[in-house]
Each structure stands twice: as structure tokens, then as C-alpha cells.
Amino acid sequence: MKINDLFDVCGLAVLITGGASGIGLAYAQAMAQNGARIMVADINPETLAATVTTLRAHGAEVEGETVDVTERADLDRVVAATVARYGRIDVAFVNAGISGGPGFLSADKSRLPERSLEAIPDELWTRVLETNLTSVFRSFQALVPQMKLQGGGRIIVTSSISATKTEIHVGSAYVASKAGVAQFVRQAALELAKFNILVNAIAPGPVITNIGGGRLKASDARKPFERACPMHEVASPDDLKGAAIYLASKASRFVTGAQIVVDGGVTLGEAD
Ligand SMILES: NC(=O)c1ccc[n+]([C@@H]2O[C@H](COP(=O)([O-])OP(=O)(O)OC[C@H]3O[C@@H](n4cnc5c(N)ncnc54)[C@H](O)[C@@H]3O)[C@@H](O)[C@H]2O)c1
């Protein structure tokens, strides 16, 4: 089989949550630039409109919907809008998420008392769990009936290496939310395999995006993450495109319940 056929995403109907920035935007670009028909869903109407305009200017078939992924009604609306526009949903990237704030140590590894676990506000914990974990459950509830109806589909969830790795510079609510996401993906993959619905995760290490106020855009803030990476880099959203195309295409036909780690070796441990 030729690579062009194996990794072809042309014509696929693809829904991307959190698709107006960072990793979701990279997924949207990878799909749109290779002929997929996409629906970008995001809570931010300005960046959403800009994303749709830019992708259309490059000739892609793109729609956008303003959606809050914590709201089941919004998710039902965007699923219905995608089906109304494209007739089906072949691939859904369940990607939207937020930071839980910095971890309990600063860049120089001194303690941050205001970031200790007893200081985490209840509101922050609830918001992070709602946005990163409960939204994934609600997204599946909205997507799965349509995918069963059409005889299958693929759901690709953005988890994180924080799902399995402890963190000093990442907040506890975030780590807990992504651990829940990772196991939910495996459980959903098991339940949905019979219906030809493949469920997989992409687990990035640190990536320069707008998450957490875009803190990784500052070179000082990146330093501890670069030190912790055997490749001594923080990823760009472009680095996630290969995994996205693989999981959306025939190349991964027999892959479900997997997690593709894209982290420059961070989870291997520190090196020189
Ligand atoms: N950047 C990293 O270092 C990193 C590492 C591992 C995993 N991730 C995960 O990648 C995913 C994307 O994050 P990113 O880094 O690209 O961040 P980002 O802030 O650049 O993009 C996230 C997008 O999601 C949207 N969004 C936020 N809350 C939403 C909501 N309630 N409903 C709909 N849309 C919402 C935002 O408006 C934004 O466009 C998240 O799940 C994040 O946890 C990020």
C-alpha cells in the first residue's frame, strides 16, 4: 500500500474542539491542508472566526461553531451542525482543555506556598476537572450515538504526559484531570470497539501554546521544561500533526485504546 493512500484524510468529516488555538489549531491545519472537511469548535468567538477565515483562505472546507465543551447542549449542537453540513463525523478530536496553574515549585525549585495543595481553591479544582475531564465524557455522550448510527468513527483525545507522570511545575488539578482522561479513553475504547469506533489519545509533553496564559512563550518559563527534556526542547504545535494524521487515517485502522506520547523523551527521565 502506498503512503498517500495509507495516511489519506481527504474528504473526511472532522470535528475539533478547542480548534482555534495551539494543538487543536495544529490538528485543524493538518486536516484542512490535506483535504478533510472540518468543523472547528471553540469557546473563543474571535480566535474561532480568525481560524475559519485563515483556513478558508487556503482553500479548505471549514465551518466554525462557538461552543463551551462543559455544556452538553453546546456539544449536541455542534455534533448536529457537523452532521447537517457534512452528513457524518468520521473523526473527532476531543481536545479543548485548560491549565490548572503552575505547580508547587518555582523554576528555581523553591516552594510556592500559594501553590501548595491545601491552597488550591475549590473553584479552580472544579473548573479544571469540568473542562478537562467531564467535558471529555460529555463529548463522548454527544458523539457516540452519531458514530454508532453511521457504523463507526474515530475519537482522538488530547491527554498529556501529566496523565501518568508526576509534575513539579504543573498544577495538581490538571494532573488529576488528565489521569482521568487517559483511563476514560481506554475504557471507552474497550466498550466501543465492537461498534467500529476507535478511541485513542495523543499525550503531548510541554508544547508552546496559549494554555496557562501562554506562559511557555517566555524563554525563562521554558527553561525548566527544556532541562527536563532529553532533547532539550519544548514542542511546537506542529510536532503533533504526525500523530493526528496517523490516528485519523487508515494507517491506524487496527489501533484502539492507545496513547501516542509526543514529548521529546521527557517521560524517559532526565539526561545530560
Ligand atoms: N500546551 C501543552 O503544554 C499541553 C501539553 C499536554 C496536553 N495539552 C492539552 O492540549 C489541549 C489543547 O491545549 P493547548 O495547549 O493547545 O492550549 P490553548 O489554550 O492554546 O488552546 C486551547 C483551546 O481550547 C479552547 N477552550 C478552552 N476552554 C474551552 C471550553 N470550555 N470550550 C471550548 N473550547 C475551550 C480555548 O479557547 C483554546 O482555543 C488541552 O487539552 C491541553 O490540556 C497541552
The ligand as an SDF file (V2000), in Angstrom:
LIG
                    3D

 44 48  0  0  0  0  0  0  0  0999 V2000
    0.4290   23.0360   25.7610 N   0  0  0  0  0  0  0  0  0  0  0  0
    0.8550   21.9960   26.4590 C   0  0  0  0  0  0  0  0  0  0  0  0
    1.9670   22.0170   27.0110 O   0  0  0  0  0  0  0  0  0  0  0  0
   -0.0080   20.7640   26.5610 C   0  0  0  0  0  0  0  0  0  0  0  0
    0.5990   19.5640   26.9550 C   0  0  0  0  0  0  0  0  0  0  0  0
   -0.1740   18.4230   27.0600 C   0  0  0  0  0  0  0  0  0  0  0  0
   -1.5240   18.4750   26.7790 C   0  0  0  0  0  0  0  0  0  0  0  0
   -2.1020   19.6550   26.4040 N   0  0  0  0  0  0  0  0  0  0  0  0
   -3.5280   19.6570   26.1340 C   0  0  0  0  0  0  0  0  0  0  0  0
   -3.7530   20.0860   24.8160 O   0  0  0  0  0  0  0  0  0  0  0  0
   -5.0850   20.5810   24.7030 C   0  0  0  0  0  0  0  0  0  0  0  0
   -5.0580   21.9040   23.9570 C   0  0  0  0  0  0  0  0  0  0  0  0
   -4.3530   22.8550   24.7340 O   0  0  0  0  0  0  0  0  0  0  0  0
   -3.3390   23.9200   24.1280 P   0  0  0  0  0  0  0  0  0  0  0  0
   -2.0690   23.7680   24.8400 O   0  0  0  0  0  0  0  0  0  0  0  0
   -3.3850   23.8620   22.6610 O   0  0  0  0  0  0  0  0  0  0  0  0
   -3.9920   25.2620   24.7090 O   0  0  0  0  0  0  0  0  0  0  0  0
   -4.5620   26.5810   24.0090 P   0  0  0  0  0  0  0  0  0  0  0  0
   -5.0220   27.4310   25.1380 O   0  0  0  0  0  0  0  0  0  0  0  0
   -3.5850   27.1550   23.0530 O   0  0  0  0  0  0  0  0  0  0  0  0
   -5.8090   26.0470   23.1890 O   0  0  0  0  0  0  0  0  0  0  0  0
   -6.9500   25.5480   23.8470 C   0  0  0  0  0  0  0  0  0  0  0  0
   -8.1880   25.9720   23.0880 C   0  0  0  0  0  0  0  0  0  0  0  0
   -9.3130   25.4220   23.7770 O   0  0  0  0  0  0  0  0  0  0  0  0
  -10.2970   26.4340   23.9030 C   0  0  0  0  0  0  0  0  0  0  0  0
  -11.1130   26.1750   25.0810 N   0  0  0  0  0  0  0  0  0  0  0  0
  -10.7790   26.3290   26.3690 C   0  0  0  0  0  0  0  0  0  0  0  0
  -11.8190   26.0420   27.1600 N   0  0  0  0  0  0  0  0  0  0  0  0
  -12.8430   25.7010   26.3370 C   0  0  0  0  0  0  0  0  0  0  0  0
  -14.1900   25.3280   26.5540 C   0  0  0  0  0  0  0  0  0  0  0  0
  -14.7090   25.2510   27.7940 N   0  0  0  0  0  0  0  0  0  0  0  0
  -14.9520   25.0370   25.4920 N   0  0  0  0  0  0  0  0  0  0  0  0
  -14.4450   25.1350   24.2300 C   0  0  0  0  0  0  0  0  0  0  0  0
  -13.1970   25.4990   23.9610 N   0  0  0  0  0  0  0  0  0  0  0  0
  -12.3990   25.7830   25.0090 C   0  0  0  0  0  0  0  0  0  0  0  0
   -9.5200   27.7330   24.0120 C   0  0  0  0  0  0  0  0  0  0  0  0
  -10.3240   28.8580   23.6530 O   0  0  0  0  0  0  0  0  0  0  0  0
   -8.3780   27.4820   23.0470 C   0  0  0  0  0  0  0  0  0  0  0  0
   -8.6860   27.9150   21.7350 O   0  0  0  0  0  0  0  0  0  0  0  0
   -5.6180   20.6820   26.1340 C   0  0  0  0  0  0  0  0  0  0  0  0
   -6.4450   19.5760   26.4100 O   0  0  0  0  0  0  0  0  0  0  0  0
   -4.3510   20.6190   26.9740 C   0  0  0  0  0  0  0  0  0  0  0  0
   -4.5820   20.1270   28.2570 O   0  0  0  0  0  0  0  0  0  0  0  0
   -1.3700   20.8000   26.2880 C   0  0  0  0  0  0  0  0  0  0  0  0
  1  2  1  0
  2  3  2  0
  2  4  1  0
  4  5  1  0
  4 44  2  0
  5  6  2  0
  6  7  1  0
  7  8  2  0
  8  9  1  0
  8 44  1  0
  9 10  1  0
  9 42  1  0
 10 11  1  0
 11 12  1  0
 11 40  1  0
 12 13  1  0
 13 14  1  0
 14 15  2  0
 14 16  1  0
 14 17  1  0
 17 18  1  0
 18 19  2  0
 18 20  1  0
 18 21  1  0
 21 22  1  0
 22 23  1  0
 23 24  1  0
 23 38  1  0
 24 25  1  0
 25 26  1  0
 25 36  1  0
 26 27  1  0
 26 35  1  0
 27 28  2  0
 28 29  1  0
 29 30  1  0
 29 35  2  0
 30 31  1  0
 30 32  2  0
 32 33  1  0
 33 34  2  0
 34 35  1  0
 36 37  1  0
 36 38  1  0
 38 39  1  0
 40 41  1  0
 40 42  1  0
 42 43  1  0
M  CHG  2   8   1  16  -1
M  END
$$$$
